[in-house]
C-alpha cells in the first residue's frame, strides 16, 4: 500500500512538474511573441520616424538649395545689371564728352568766322554740326555773332548807341539772323558777307578814329 501511494505521489508530482513546465513554456512563448511583436512595432515606428525625418530634412535641404540658387541668381542679375549700368554710364560719359568737344569746336570756328569772315571757319563749324547729327546728338544752334564783335571794336562804346550805328547794326543783325536760321543757305551766306563788309565800311568811314 505504501509503495503504491508513493508511486502515485511520484506520478502526480511528475505530472504537476510537467504541467508547470508546459505552462512556463507557453508563458515564455507568449512573452517572446509579445516581445517580438513589440520589437517589430518599435522597429516599424523607428523606421517611419526615420523616413519622416529624412523626408523633412530632404525637403528642408531642397528649400535651402532653392533659396541658395535664387539668391545666387538674384546676385548674378544684380551684378550683371550693375556692370551694364556702369558700362552705360561710361558710354554716356564718352558721348557727352564727344558732344561737348564737338560743340566747343563748332563754337570756336564760329568765333573765328565772326571775327575774320573767312568762310573756311564757317565750313568747319558746319562740319562739326554734321558730326553731331551723324552721332545722334542734339544739334547745337549756329550763332554767328559778327554784330557783337563790331560793337565791341569801338574805342568808345557809346558810339555803338548813335542812331547811324544802330541803323547799321540793325541791318547786320537782320542778315545775321537769316543766316543763323538757315545756316546752309548759300544765298543767306552771300547776303550776310556782303552786309557785314558794307556795315564795316560804313562804320569805318563814319567813325574814323
C-alpha angles and dihedrals in degrees: 000000000000092000091050091050091048090050092050091048091051091050091048091048091049091047091049091048091049090048090050091049090048093051091045091052090048091049092047090047092049090047090050092049090049091046091048090048092049091045090051091049092047090048091049091047091048090049092049091048090048091047091050091046092048090048092049091048090047090051091047091049090047091051092047091049091048090049091047091049091047091049091049091048091048092048090047091052091045090050092048090047091050092048090048091047091050090047091051090047091052092047091047091050090050091049092047090049091049091047092049092050092049091049091048091047091050094047091048090053090048090050090053092046093047089056102037102025085218105153094213088073091050091050089051089053091051090049091054088048091052090050088055090054093048091050091051094246127144104271114238118227121258107242114182106185107183091135091063090049091052092048092051092048094075116103087215109043094202090070088072087067095057114115094245093048091047090051091051093047091050090055092049092044091055093052091044093051091048090053093046090050093051104022097173096050108113092200091056089048093052091046091049095049091047092048093046091052092047094047092047090050093046094049092046092051093045099043106034109175 
